[in-house]
């Protein structure tokens, strides 16, 4: 879809970390007219954080 506009905003919130698992919320506002909220479950595998599950909601702003 190409570049986003100057009004694009993204935010990452780490909701919880418990040893090698984490829950993260990613909010993207005005990505080509849409707002996304992603909830990620992450697992630390061999020292690197990997996304192992994702659920999301998409809202049109138009």
N, C-alpha and C positions, 0 to 999 in steps of 0.2 A: 504494500500500500504506500510505500514511500515515507518520507520524513513527516514527523508530527509538527504541529504549529507551536508558536511561542507560548500558547496557553495550556500546553500539555503539562500535567503534574503527575509525578509518581511518588509513592511512599511505601516503605517496607517497615513493618512492625514485627519484631520478634516477640511472640506472645508467651512462649514458654520454652525452656531448655531443661531437659532431664537426662543427664549423662550423655548418651549418644543419640537422643531423639529431640526434635524441636518442632514446634508449630509456628508458622510464619503467615502473616497476612500481607498481601501486596495489593495496593490500591492504585489504579491508573485512572486519571480523570482527563477527559477530552482527547482520547486516542481516536482520531478521525471521527469524532462525534459520539463516541461510546465511553462508558465508564465501566471498568472491570473491578471486581473484587475477587481475588484468588486466595484460597486457604491452602497452604502447603504443609505436608508432613514430610519432614526431612530426617535422614538417618546419617550418622557419621560413619563412613565406611573407609577403613584404611587411612584415617586422618583427613578425609575430605567429605564435606557435606553434600549429600545427593538427595534430590527430590524423589520420594517413593510413592507419593499419592498427592492428587490435586483435585480440588473441587472449585468451581467458579460460578459467578453470576455476571451477566452482561446486561447493562441498561443503556438504551438509546437516549441521548440527550436532546434529540431533535424533535 
